[in-house]
Amino acid sequence: MLQTSNLHFAYDATAVFDFPSIRVEEGESALILGNSGSGKTTWLHLLGLILSPDEGTIEIGGVTTHSLSTKEIDVFRGQHIGIVFQRPHFIRALSTLDNLIYAQRFAKQEIDATFCKELLDRLGLGDSLNKQTTALSIGQQQRLGIARALVNKPSLILADEPTSALDDENCKTVISLLKEQAKELNTSLLIVTHDQRLKEAVDHQIDLNHV
């Protein structure tokens, strides 16, 4: 479960954000909409514990995160939060499969290569297990980023424009997989997007232009 209250963050006097309080239950999906500059990515970075709010609280899976130390936040994020970035970054020296295995090892999780392969296969990357990530297309890299976010079966999945580089068919595949995994893993899913195709796929929507 994800719950926030009165989040406030400012980069400087000209970039100040106040975000609505929300609650996203286990297995529930929510869409965050808004124009450029409305704070969508900033909010996602707060929820992903990449940024710290100036005011307000964030609770993930029953843990109030402001009580965690910097070291504890790093461990907590690896074990409980899966993040799909707009521009995924991988370890170039490792293969597609080994990038997922490394994500499990980094989070001090049990290595489950079978689950890694299943994820890649469901995302249409089953034939690319041993490829270097630099050999993947932009769309394939985006799907690999989604697999990496799911690989540790997190309590919270945060997706920043997960379908921006995908055609309609792969867009449907990716959103279906994210929603299915959220329900299967009893995970809260929050998608930040301007992709209008997703409005029909996710009922719970928060528009930052109207808060």
Rosetta blueprint (number, residue, H / E / L):
1 M L
2 L E
3 Q E
4 T E
5 S E
6 N E
7 L E
8 H E
9 F E
10 A E
11 Y E
12 D E
13 A L
14 T L
15 A E
16 V E
17 F E
18 D E
19 F E
20 P L
21 S L
22 I L
23 R E
24 V E
25 E L
26 E L
27 G L
28 E L
29 S E
30 A E
31 L E
32 I E
33 L E
34 G L
35 N L
36 S L
37 G L
38 S L
39 G L
40 K H
41 T H
42 T H
43 W H
44 L H
45 H H
46 L H
47 L H
48 G L
49 L L
50 I L
51 L L
52 S L
53 P L
54 D L
55 E E
56 G E
57 T E
58 I E
59 E E
60 I E
61 G L
62 G L
63 V E
64 T E
65 T H
66 H H
67 S H
68 L L
69 S L
70 T H
71 K H
72 E H
73 I H
74 D H
75 V H
76 F H
77 R H
78 G H
79 Q H
80 H H
81 I E
82 G E
83 I E
84 V E
85 F L
86 Q L
87 R L
88 P L
89 H L
90 F L
91 I L
92 R L
93 A L
94 L L
95 S E
96 T H
97 L H
98 D H
99 N H
100 L H
101 I H
102 Y H
103 A H
104 Q H
105 R H
106 F H
107 A L
108 K L
109 Q L
110 E L
111 I L
112 D L
113 A H
114 T H
115 F H
116 C H
117 K H
118 E H
119 L H
120 L H
121 D H
122 R H
123 L L
124 G L
125 L L
126 G H
127 D H
128 S H
129 L L
130 N L
131 K L
132 Q E
133 T H
134 T H
135 A H
136 L L
137 S L
138 I H
139 G H
140 Q H
141 Q H
142 Q H
143 R H
144 L H
145 G H
146 I H
147 A H
148 R H
149 A H
150 L H
151 V L
152 N L
153 K L
154 P L
155 S L
156 L E
157 I E
158 L E
159 A E
160 D E
161 E L
162 P L
163 T L
164 S L
165 A L
166 L L
167 D L
168 D H
169 E H
170 N H
171 C H
172 K H
173 T H
174 V H
175 I H
176 S H
177 L H
178 L H
179 K H
180 E H
181 Q H
182 A H
183 K H
184 E H
185 L L
186 N L
187 T L
188 S E
189 L E
190 L E
191 I E
192 V E
193 T L
194 H L
195 D L
196 Q H
197 R H
198 L H
199 K H
200 E H
201 A L
202 V L
203 D L
204 H L
205 Q E
206 I E
207 D E
208 L H
209 N H
210 H H
211 V L
